[in-house]
């Protein structure tokens, strides 16, 4: 699992927006081991990002998964690709 370091305010803002704008998925999701993990304040989040979809899960609540908005997925993929 790759740790995503958020060092600059703009980087933090991208991930704060992603968490805030995400929507809770209903039902049970079959998921793979996460490729990424990131930390906002004291909360750690798993991140799955593919070409088409992005999902996050709070490390402390592994029974709930959230779908990223299209705009947040785009910003996160751009961030990952440049780093």
C-alpha positions in Angstrom: 0.0 0.0 0.0 1.4 3.4 -1.0 1.2 6.2 1.6 0.1 9.5 0.0 1.9 12.4 1.7 -0.1 15.6 1.8 2.4 18.4 2.6 0.9 21.5 0.9 -2.4 23.2 1.7 -3.6 22.7 -1.9 -2.9 19.0 -1.6 -4.8 18.8 1.7 -7.7 20.7 0.1 -8.0 18.2 -2.7 -8.5 15.3 -0.3 -10.7 17.2 2.2 -13.0 18.1 -0.7 -12.9 14.4 -1.9 -14.0 13.2 1.6 -16.6 15.9 2.0 -18.2 15.4 -1.5 -18.2 11.6 -1.4 -21.4 9.6 -1.2 -22.0 6.6 0.9 -22.5 3.4 -1.1 -25.4 1.2 -0.2 -25.1 -2.5 0.3 -22.1 -4.7 0.6 -19.1 -4.0 -1.7 -16.6 -6.5 -2.9 -13.3 -4.7 -2.7 -9.7 -5.4 -3.2 -6.8 -4.5 -1.0 -6.4 -0.7 -1.2 -3.5 0.7 -3.3 -3.3 3.9 -1.3 -3.7 5.3 2.2 -3.8 9.0 3.2 -4.2 10.9 6.4 -6.3 14.0 7.1 -5.9 15.3 10.6 -6.2 12.2 12.8 -8.2 10.2 10.4 -6.7 7.7 8.0 -8.4 6.7 4.7 -8.0 3.9 2.2 -8.2 4.9 -1.4 -9.0 3.0 -4.5 -8.7 5.0 -7.8 -9.2 3.5 -11.2 -9.8 5.1 -14.6 -13.6 5.3 -14.0 -14.2 5.3 -10.3 -12.7 6.3 -7.0 -13.7 5.0 -3.5 -12.5 5.8 0.0 -13.0 4.0 3.3 -12.2 5.3 6.8 -9.6 2.9 8.4 -11.7 3.0 11.6 -15.0 2.1 9.7 -14.2 -0.7 7.3 -17.9 -1.5 6.9 -18.7 1.7 5.0 -17.3 2.7 1.6 -17.8 6.1 -0.1 -17.8 6.9 -3.8 -15.8 9.9 -4.9 -17.4 12.5 -7.1 -16.1 12.7 -10.7 -14.4 16.0 -10.1 -12.6 14.7 -6.9 -11.5 11.5 -8.8 -10.0 13.7 -11.5 -8.1 15.9 -9.1 -6.8 12.9 -7.1 -5.6 11.1 -10.2 -3.9 14.3 -11.4 -2.2 14.6 -7.9 -1.1 10.9 -7.9 0.2 11.1 -11.5 2.3 14.1 -10.8 3.9 12.7 -7.7 
